[in-house]
Amino acid sequence: MPKDINEFFRILPDTIAGWEKADSPDLYTPKNLSTYIDGGAELFLSYGFRNALSLKYHDPADNEINVDIFDMGSAPDAFGVFAHSRETIDNRFGQGCEYAAGLLTFWKDRYYVSILAYPETAEKRDVVFKLGRAIAGEIESDGPLPPIISLLPTENLLPETVRYFHHYIWLNSFYFVSNENVLNIGNDTPAALGKYQRNGAAFFLLLVRYPEASRAEAAAGRFRRELLDGATDGMRETKAGRWTGLQCRDDLVSIVFNAPDQTTVRAIFAKIKT
């Protein structure tokens, strides 16, 4: 296992299938990541980004393959970045990966990896996969998933939709709730969101765990007041005829969005592991 991000440059092959590694990598920290990922740095920063290494491989025609390795500081945060936009379930690389149009992304332990070869060709894809296997092979151990993910009931869950975050802005990017941080989601409140489908109806379950029960109840109370019209039973029908339901149990707040009926809300609440 590399001791730090810098070691990846040393241990990766100098040549692979005729492609040569550049003489030196670029290194990024929270202070300068935005100079590399203009407009996209906030995603990584919100998940506790530590540092990143970016390197290139060139073929004789000077085509490029870009390799970016991000140290997210923890396995849950590496998973969070990876799962942020995934659309499929694929486990060929690391602890989960996705490949499309010349871009391979995967996560393993505390690292998130992106390898891009554009435009895609069969030859480039082969090199991308070889690089992916080489990098994943150097990360010897797997890391844990965010514990809150295990609380999501698995029946009718679409696993590719599971998201993990601890910044409220990402909740709104997955399912818009409010322009305000009504649930007081922050760095110490891990959250998970999953999409479910039953009898053709799609709905969402959000789980937020707070450091103590009093904070969970405060967040639940604000949500009831501002988004459920103060409903004491935690249920509210929307104008579209769908249902939102809230449950607060100890330090865990659970919210169902877009359910077809109250029975669905109660049923999924009963299946939440605590």
N, C-alpha and C positions, 0 to 999 in steps of 0.2 A: 504494500500500500504506500503510495507516495506520501511523504511527510507534509508536503505543502504543494501548492499549485505549480511552483517553479519546476518541480521534479518531473512533471509530465513532459516538458520539452526534452529533457535529457533522456528519458527512457523510451520515448516514441522512436520508431525506426527512422533512420536518415533517408532511406529510400524504400518505396513500396510499389511494386508492379510498375517500375519505371518513373514514378513520381518522386521528386526530391523535396525534402523538408527545407524550408527557408533557413537562413543563417541564424536568425534570432526571432523570438516571439515578442508580442506586445503584451504588457501587463496592465491590468485595470483594477482600481480600488473604488470604494463608494464615492470618492471625491471626483473621479474623472470618468466613470462609466458612461455618463451621458454624452461624452465626446465620441464614444464608439457606437452606442445604441441611441441615436437621437430620437427622443420620444418614447423609447421603450425601456429606459433604465428604471423607471418607477416600479415596474413589475418586480424586478429583481431586488431593488432596495426594500420594498415592502415585505419581502420574505427573508430579510436578514442577510443579504449578500455580503460576502467577505472580500473576495477578489476573484479575478478571472485571468486566464491565459488564452491568447489568441495567436494562432500560427497558421501558416499556409504551406501547402504542397503544390509544386509546379511540375508540369510535364514538359517535354522538349519544345512543344509549341507555345509554351508559357500560359497554358490554361491553369486555372487555380481551383484548389479545393480548400475551403476555409474550415478550420477546426477551432471551436470555442469551448473551453472547459470552465465552468463556473463552480467555485466553492461556495455553497450556500450556508455553510456552518453547521447544518443538521440535516439528517435524512428527511424528516417531515417537511422541511422547507424546500429541499430539492424536489420532493414529490409534488409539493404545491405548485412550483413553477412549471414542472412538466405537465401536470394534469390541468393546468389553467386553460389550455386550448385543445387538449387531445380530443379526437373524435372516434378512435378505435381502440381495441384492446390487442396488444401485440407484445410478446415477451421474448423476442429473439435476442434483444440486446439489453444488458443491465437488468433492472427490476421492472422495466416497462419501457416501451419505445413506440415511436411512430415514424413512418417513412412515407414521403410523398414528394414527387417532382424534384428529386435530387437532394432533398433535405431529410437527414436522419436526426432525430432527437431522442435522448433517453436519459434516465436517471439511475444512479446507483450510489448507495450510501449518501454522503452529503454532496455529491457532485451531480450537476446537470450538464449535459453535453449536447452540443449542436455541431453537426458536420454538414456543410453545404457544398454541392457541386452543381452549378447552374451554368448553362442549360444541361439537363440530364442526358446522359448517354449510358448505354449498357456498360461500357468500360469504366466510366466514372462511378456508376453505382457499385460495381465490384470493388473499386478502391475504397469508396465510402464505407462499405460493409467491412472490409478488412481493417480499416482504421477504427471503426466502431468496436470490433472484436478485440483489437489490440488495447484500446483504452479501457474497455470494460474488464479485460483480463488483468490489468494492472491494479484495479480497485478490488482488492481481495475479498472484502466482506460486504454483505448486504446490510442495509440500514432498516430501521423500523418504520412502518407506516405511521402516520399521525394516529394516536390512540382513539381519537374521536371518530375516525372513519369506521372503526369496528362497531360503533353503536348504531349505525344505519341498518335498518332491517333489510335483508337481502331479497325477500320475496317481491317480485315485480320491479326491482331496481334495475336501471340501465347502467351497468358498471362503468361504461366509458364516460358517463356524465358526472361522476363523483368529483367534487372539487373540495379543496382544503385552503383556508385562508385565515388571516387574522388582521385584515384591514377592511373596513366596511365598504370601501369603494368597489371591491371585487364582488361583493354580494350583488350590488346593483348591475355589474356587468354580466352576471349570470342570470339574475332575476331581479328586475327593478322593484325596489320596495319604497324607498324615500330618498330625497336629496339630503336628508339629515341622517346622522348616525344614531337612529332611534334605539338601537339595541346596544349602544356603547361598546361596539366591537373594537378591540385593540390588541396590542402585542401579547397581552396575557389572557386573551380569550380565544382559544382555538375554535374554529368553526368549520363545519362540513355541510355541503349541500349535495343532494342527489335528486335525480329526476326519476320518476316512477311512471309506469304505464300499465293500466289495468282496464280490460274491456274497451280498449280504444281511447281511453281518457288518460291524459298526461297530467301529472301534478308533481309538486316539489316538496321535499322535506329539508328544513334547515335545522341544524343543531348548533348551539353555542354553549360552551362550558366556561363558567366564570370561576375566579379564584375562591369565592365564597358565596353561600346561598343568598346573602343579603343583596349582593350586586346582581345576581340573577333575578331576584324578585323586583328590584328597582328597574331593570331593563324591561322585564315583562310588563310591569305596571305602565311604563311609558308607552310601550307598544300598544297595550290595550286602549289607553287614552287617545293616542294619536291616530291609530290605524284600525281599531276595532270599535270605535264609537263608545268606548267604555264598557263593552260587553263583559259582564261578570262571568259568563260561562266560557269566555275565550273563543267564541264562534261569531263569525259575521259573513253574511252572504253579500257577494259583490254585485254590481249592476249587471254583470254578464251572467249572473246565475251560478257562479262558482263560489266555493267556500274557502275562507281562511280560518285556521284554527290555531290556538296557542295553548301550550302546556308548560308550566314551570314546576319542576320537581327538584328540590334541593338546589344544586348549583348548575343544573342543566335546563336551558330554555329550548323548547322544540316548537317549531312553527311549520304548519302545512299550508302551502299556497296552491290555489287553483284546483282544489279538489272538487269532484263532481257533486258530492253531497256530504252531509255531516257524518254519515256512517263510515265513509272512507277515512275521514279525519280521525275519528275515534279508533278505528281499526289499526291504523298505522301507529298512533300513539301507544296502543297496547303492546305493540311489537318492538318498541324501542328498548334496546338493551341498556341497563343502567349499572 
